[in-house]
């Protein structure tokens, strides 16, 4: 089985037979313009080159672009370049893989590099530290690639193309469900710009708005493998409640921290790290507390529905303008309990809130079913890839 370096050029140098100075505008592709879902360049920016091309990634039609940094590589930012210009120019965060046309089909190469197994192995080879680890060029060069005749490569690529297109359509449908909920909320409530109350007034009971234990109240060394759950940013970061990294404290420790207990229907909002994300605590939550990274709000449910407040934080112009005006840096590092308490709320009648919540729950069930089907479809597609490159398809 040949290595990829035997049948493709990795990061080929610019052909210097012509001028190395280009005065015309160029087609520039930053990493943000590569879709992990579609595996394609979604848009190109016209830029003036302004002289010597230096420090750019250069590619041409039918090259494959492979993200080389975390988390873009792990999330599958791999694109099949289709351009009608002599050259494209991209950020330096891509590896460029150019198949030798007489040996390797470009679509076959594209699907080979998008395999989950390739990404998993690439993660193991990353160099550097922190959040900017890189996949070295040598990892790609040393990949063993099955190489059937070109006609067979094209047959396999065509099968994977059709399956991948179906998968992309399913993801588009899921995105439309999410957009539909936003549209419903803004249609029902988005034109109300006058605040009638505040979060503090919606949670007037003592301790109804609280952050978790600080400093020596809860040390990292006090976490145990089983016991009372401790909720953190990762439980709310996707704007829906999800179990993530397991953290527990003992019953004895909980007796000291029980005032930080999280209740069904509480609204959580992240105030450190990735700030401004929120989730509603589910009804079946076991005994749990929250960390200092979350603000937990137990609202008066005779006046406000938790699911309404959740959508209000994320979508309503009053809430968004308030939070953004108080943002300190790109990640809202200035959020704190005082800011949350003062957040103005344009509160509709409870009956209207409940009507919205019934729509939200119905769409949520549809979204959950669609996501389950998508996960199943991803598993089937991964199996199809495996058979294609094992020669059994």
C-alpha positions as CSV (number, residue, x, y, z in Angstrom):
1,X,0.0,0.0,0.0
2,X,1.6,3.3,-1.1
3,X,2.1,6.3,1.2
4,X,0.2,9.5,0.4
5,X,3.5,11.2,-0.4
6,X,4.0,8.7,-3.2
7,X,0.8,9.6,-5.0
8,X,0.3,13.3,-4.1
9,X,2.2,16.5,-3.4
10,X,1.9,17.8,0.1
11,X,2.1,21.5,0.4
12,X,3.5,21.9,-3.1
13,X,5.7,25.0,-3.8
14,X,4.4,27.6,-6.1
15,X,5.3,27.1,-9.7
16,X,8.0,29.7,-10.2
17,X,8.3,29.3,-14.0
18,X,6.2,32.5,-14.2
19,X,6.4,35.7,-12.3
20,X,6.3,35.5,-8.5
21,X,4.7,38.9,-8.4
22,X,1.0,39.1,-9.2
23,X,-0.7,42.5,-9.4
24,X,-4.3,41.4,-10.0
25,X,-6.8,40.7,-7.2
26,X,-6.8,37.2,-5.8
27,X,-9.3,34.7,-4.4
28,X,-8.5,34.4,-0.7
29,X,-10.0,31.7,1.6
30,X,-9.7,32.1,5.4
31,X,-10.4,29.1,7.5
32,X,-13.8,30.5,8.5
33,X,-14.9,30.1,4.9
34,X,-14.5,26.3,4.9
35,X,-17.6,24.3,5.9
36,X,-17.0,21.3,8.1
37,X,-20.5,20.0,7.1
38,X,-20.2,20.5,3.4
39,X,-16.5,20.0,3.1
40,X,-16.3,22.9,0.7
41,X,-15.2,26.5,0.4
42,X,-18.4,28.4,1.1
43,X,-17.2,31.8,0.0
44,X,-14.1,33.5,-1.3
45,X,-12.8,37.0,-0.6
46,X,-11.4,39.2,-3.3
47,X,-8.1,40.8,-2.1
48,X,-5.4,42.8,-3.7
49,X,-2.2,40.8,-3.6
50,X,0.0,43.9,-3.6
51,X,3.2,42.3,-4.7
52,X,5.2,39.3,-3.8
53,X,3.1,36.3,-2.6
54,X,4.7,35.4,0.7
55,X,3.2,33.7,3.7
56,X,0.1,32.4,1.8
57,X,-1.1,28.9,1.3
58,X,-1.4,28.5,-2.5
59,X,-3.7,26.0,-4.1
60,X,-5.5,25.3,-7.4
61,X,-8.6,23.6,-8.7
62,X,-9.1,20.0,-7.3
63,X,-6.5,20.3,-4.5
64,X,-7.7,19.2,-1.1
65,X,-7.3,21.6,1.8
66,X,-6.7,20.0,5.3
67,X,-6.9,22.2,8.4
68,X,-3.8,21.7,10.4
69,X,-4.7,23.3,13.8
70,X,-7.0,22.3,16.7
71,X,-10.0,22.3,16.8
72,X,-10.6,22.8,13.1
73,X,-8.8,19.6,12.1
74,X,-10.7,17.6,14.7
75,X,-14.0,19.0,13.6
76,X,-13.4,18.0,10.0
77,X,-12.4,21.2,8.2
78,X,-11.3,19.5,5.0
79,X,-12.3,20.9,1.7
80,X,-12.2,19.9,-2.0
81,X,-11.1,23.1,-3.7
82,X,-13.1,24.1,-6.8
83,X,-11.9,27.3,-8.3
84,X,-11.8,28.8,-11.8
85,X,-8.7,30.9,-11.3
86,X,-5.1,29.9,-11.9
87,X,-4.4,29.9,-8.2
88,X,-6.2,30.3,-4.9
89,X,-4.7,31.8,-1.8
90,X,-5.6,30.7,1.7
91,X,-4.6,31.2,5.3
92,X,-1.5,29.4,6.5
93,X,-3.6,27.1,8.6
94,X,-4.1,24.6,5.8
95,X,-2.1,21.8,4.4
96,X,-2.6,21.5,0.7
97,X,-2.7,17.9,-0.8
98,X,-2.5,17.8,-4.6
99,X,-3.1,14.3,-6.1
100,X,-1.0,13.1,-9.0
101,X,-3.8,12.9,-11.6
102,X,-2.5,9.7,-13.3
103,X,-2.6,7.8,-10.0
104,X,-5.1,9.3,-7.6
105,X,-8.6,10.7,-8.1
106,X,-9.2,14.0,-6.2
107,X,-12.7,13.0,-4.9
108,X,-11.4,9.7,-3.7
109,X,-8.6,11.5,-1.9
110,X,-11.0,14.0,-0.3
111,X,-13.2,11.2,1.1
112,X,-10.1,9.3,2.3
113,X,-8.9,12.2,4.3
114,X,-12.3,12.9,5.9
115,X,-12.5,9.5,7.6
116,X,-12.9,9.8,11.4
117,X,-10.0,7.3,11.8
118,X,-7.7,9.7,9.9
119,X,-8.6,12.5,12.1
120,X,-8.2,10.4,15.3
121,X,-4.7,9.4,14.2
122,X,-3.9,13.0,13.3
123,X,-4.8,14.2,16.8
124,X,-2.3,11.7,18.2
125,X,0.4,13.2,16.0
126,X,-0.2,16.8,16.8
127,X,2.7,18.9,18.0
128,X,2.7,22.1,20.2
129,X,0.8,22.9,23.3
130,X,-2.3,24.6,24.4
131,X,-5.2,25.3,22.0
132,X,-3.1,25.7,18.9
133,X,-1.6,22.2,18.4
134,X,-0.8,21.4,14.7
135,X,-0.9,18.4,12.5
136,X,2.6,18.0,11.1
137,X,3.1,17.6,7.3
138,X,4.8,14.3,8.0
139,X,1.6,12.8,9.3
140,X,0.0,13.3,5.9
141,X,3.1,12.1,4.0
142,X,3.2,8.8,5.9
143,X,-0.5,7.9,5.6
144,X,-1.0,4.6,3.9
145,X,-3.7,5.0,1.2
146,X,-5.4,2.1,-0.6
147,X,-4.9,2.6,-4.3
148,X,-7.3,0.6,-6.6
149,X,-7.4,1.5,-10.3
150,X,-8.6,5.0,-11.1
151,X,-12.0,3.7,-12.4
152,X,-12.6,2.0,-9.1
153,X,-11.5,5.1,-7.2
154,X,-14.1,7.1,-9.1
155,X,-16.8,4.6,-8.5
156,X,-16.2,4.6,-4.8
157,X,-16.0,8.4,-4.7
158,X,-19.4,8.7,-6.5
159,X,-21.1,6.4,-3.9
160,X,-19.6,8.4,-1.0
161,X,-20.6,11.7,-2.8
162,X,-24.2,10.6,-2.9
163,X,-24.3,9.5,0.7
164,X,-22.6,12.6,1.9
165,X,-25.1,14.8,0.0
166,X,-28.0,13.1,1.8
167,X,-26.2,13.6,5.1
168,X,-25.7,17.3,4.3
169,X,-29.5,17.7,3.5
170,X,-30.4,16.2,6.8
171,X,-28.1,18.7,8.6
172,X,-29.7,21.5,6.7
173,X,-33.1,20.4,7.8
174,X,-32.0,20.3,11.5
175,X,-30.6,23.9,11.1
176,X,-33.9,25.0,9.7
177,X,-35.8,23.6,12.8
178,X,-33.5,25.7,15.0
179,X,-34.1,28.8,12.9
180,X,-37.8,28.2,13.0
181,X,-37.9,28.4,16.8
182,X,-35.9,31.7,16.6
183,X,-38.4,33.0,14.1
184,X,-41.4,32.0,16.2
185,X,-39.9,33.7,19.3
186,X,-39.1,36.9,17.5
187,X,-42.5,37.0,15.8
188,X,-44.2,36.6,19.2
189,X,-42.0,38.8,21.4
190,X,-39.3,40.6,19.4
191,X,-41.2,43.8,18.8
192,X,-41.5,44.5,22.5
193,X,-38.6,46.8,23.4
194,X,-39.8,48.3,26.7
195,X,-38.6,46.4,29.8
196,X,-41.3,45.9,32.4
197,X,-39.3,44.1,35.1
198,X,-35.9,42.6,35.8
199,X,-34.4,39.2,36.6
200,X,-34.1,40.1,40.2
201,X,-37.9,40.9,40.4
202,X,-38.7,37.6,38.8
203,X,-36.6,35.7,41.4
204,X,-37.4,37.6,44.6
205,X,-36.9,34.8,47.2
206,X,-33.8,34.8,49.3
207,X,-31.0,33.0,47.5
208,X,-33.0,32.6,44.3
209,X,-30.1,34.0,42.3
210,X,-26.8,32.5,43.2
211,X,-23.4,31.4,42.0
212,X,-21.6,28.4,43.2
213,X,-19.0,28.0,46.1
214,X,-15.9,30.1,45.8
215,X,-12.3,29.7,46.9
216,X,-11.7,27.2,49.7
217,X,-15.4,26.4,50.0
218,X,-14.9,23.7,47.2
219,X,-11.4,22.6,46.3
220,X,-10.7,20.5,43.2
221,X,-9.2,17.8,45.4
222,X,-12.6,17.3,47.0
223,X,-14.2,15.9,43.9
224,X,-14.9,12.2,44.1
225,X,-16.0,9.5,41.6
226,X,-19.5,9.1,42.9
227,X,-22.0,11.1,45.0
228,X,-23.7,14.5,44.6
229,X,-23.3,16.0,41.1
230,X,-21.6,19.3,40.5
231,X,-22.6,21.3,37.4
232,X,-20.3,23.5,35.5
233,X,-19.9,25.4,32.2
234,X,-19.9,22.2,30.1
235,X,-23.4,21.4,31.3
236,X,-24.8,24.6,29.7
237,X,-22.3,25.7,27.0
238,X,-24.4,24.3,24.1
239,X,-27.4,26.4,25.3
240,X,-29.2,23.3,26.3
241,X,-28.7,21.1,29.4
242,X,-26.3,18.2,28.8
243,X,-24.4,15.9,31.0
244,X,-20.7,16.3,30.4
245,X,-17.6,15.8,32.5
246,X,-18.6,13.9,35.7
247,X,-17.9,15.8,38.9
248,X,-19.2,14.7,42.3
249,X,-18.8,15.6,46.0
250,X,-19.6,13.5,49.0
251,X,-22.9,13.7,51.0
252,X,-20.9,15.2,53.9
253,X,-19.5,17.9,51.6
254,X,-23.0,18.5,50.2
255,X,-24.3,19.2,53.7
256,X,-22.0,22.2,53.9
257,X,-22.9,23.4,50.4
258,X,-26.6,22.6,50.2
259,X,-27.6,26.3,49.7
260,X,-26.1,26.0,46.2
261,X,-28.5,23.2,45.2
262,X,-29.8,23.3,41.7
263,X,-33.6,22.6,41.3
264,X,-35.7,21.4,38.3
265,X,-36.7,24.4,36.2
266,X,-33.8,26.6,37.3
267,X,-32.2,28.6,34.6
268,X,-28.4,28.4,34.4
269,X,-26.2,31.1,32.7
270,X,-22.5,30.8,32.3
271,X,-20.6,33.8,33.8
272,X,-16.9,32.7,33.4
273,X,-15.0,31.4,30.4
274,X,-17.5,31.1,27.6
275,X,-20.0,33.5,29.1
276,X,-23.7,34.1,28.3
277,X,-24.6,30.5,27.4
278,X,-27.7,29.2,29.2
279,X,-29.8,26.1,29.9
280,X,-32.9,25.0,31.8
281,X,-32.3,22.3,34.4
282,X,-34.4,19.3,33.5
283,X,-37.2,17.9,35.8
284,X,-35.3,14.6,36.4
285,X,-32.2,16.3,37.7
286,X,-30.7,14.3,40.7
287,X,-29.4,16.2,43.7
288,X,-26.8,18.6,42.4
289,X,-25.0,21.9,43.0
290,X,-23.5,24.4,40.6
291,X,-20.0,25.7,40.5
292,X,-18.9,29.4,40.7
293,X,-18.8,29.4,36.9
294,X,-22.6,29.4,36.7
295,X,-25.3,31.7,37.9
296,X,-28.4,29.7,38.9
297,X,-31.8,31.4,38.8
298,X,-34.9,30.0,40.5
299,X,-37.7,32.2,39.1
300,X,-41.2,32.7,40.3
301,X,-43.0,30.4,37.9
302,X,-46.4,32.1,38.4
303,X,-44.9,35.1,36.5
304,X,-42.3,33.6,34.2
305,X,-41.7,30.3,32.4
306,X,-38.1,29.0,32.6
307,X,-38.1,28.1,28.9
308,X,-39.3,31.5,28.0
309,X,-36.5,33.2,30.1
310,X,-34.0,30.8,28.4
311,X,-35.0,31.9,24.9
312,X,-35.3,35.5,26.1
313,X,-31.6,35.5,27.2
314,X,-30.5,34.1,23.8
315,X,-32.8,35.8,21.4
316,X,-34.6,38.9,22.6
317,X,-33.2,42.3,21.4
318,X,-33.5,43.8,24.9
319,X,-31.5,41.0,26.5
320,X,-28.9,40.8,23.7
321,X,-28.3,44.6,23.7
322,X,-28.0,44.6,27.5
323,X,-25.4,41.8,27.6
324,X,-23.5,43.0,24.6
325,X,-23.2,46.5,26.0
326,X,-21.7,45.1,29.2
327,X,-19.3,42.7,27.4
328,X,-15.7,43.0,28.3
329,X,-13.7,41.4,25.5
330,X,-14.8,38.8,23.1
331,X,-16.1,36.3,25.6
332,X,-18.2,38.6,27.9
333,X,-15.7,38.1,30.7
334,X,-17.5,40.9,32.7
335,X,-20.7,38.9,33.5
336,X,-21.5,38.5,37.2
337,X,-24.4,38.0,39.4
338,X,-25.1,41.7,39.7
339,X,-25.3,42.1,36.0
340,X,-27.7,39.2,35.7
341,X,-29.9,40.5,38.5
342,X,-30.3,43.9,36.7
343,X,-30.9,42.4,33.3
344,X,-34.2,44.1,32.1
345,X,-37.0,41.8,31.0
346,X,-39.8,42.7,28.6
347,X,-42.3,40.3,30.2
348,X,-45.4,39.2,28.3
349,X,-48.5,37.6,29.9
350,X,-47.9,34.2,31.4
351,X,-50.5,32.7,29.0
352,X,-48.5,33.9,26.0
353,X,-45.3,32.5,27.5
354,X,-46.9,29.1,28.0
355,X,-48.2,29.1,24.4
356,X,-44.6,29.7,23.2
357,X,-43.3,27.0,25.5
358,X,-45.7,24.5,24.1
359,X,-44.5,25.3,20.5
360,X,-40.8,25.2,21.7
361,X,-41.3,21.7,23.3
362,X,-43.0,20.4,20.1
363,X,-40.1,21.7,18.0
364,X,-37.7,20.4,20.6
365,X,-39.1,16.8,20.2
366,X,-38.8,17.1,16.4
367,X,-35.2,18.3,16.8
368,X,-34.3,15.5,19.2
369,X,-35.7,12.9,16.8
370,X,-33.8,14.5,13.9
371,X,-30.5,14.6,15.9
372,X,-31.0,10.9,16.8
373,X,-31.5,10.1,13.1
374,X,-28.5,12.2,12.2
375,X,-26.2,10.4,14.6
376,X,-27.4,7.1,13.1
377,X,-26.8,8.4,9.6
378,X,-23.3,9.5,10.6
379,X,-22.6,6.0,11.9
380,X,-23.9,4.5,8.7
381,X,-21.7,6.9,6.6
382,X,-18.6,6.1,8.7
383,X,-19.3,2.4,8.0
384,X,-19.6,3.1,4.3
385,X,-16.3,4.9,4.4
386,X,-14.7,2.0,6.1
387,X,-16.0,-0.5,3.5
388,X,-14.9,1.8,0.7
389,X,-11.3,2.0,1.8
390,X,-11.1,-1.6,2.9
391,X,-12.0,-2.7,-0.7
392,X,-15.3,-4.4,0.4
393,X,-17.8,-1.9,-1.1
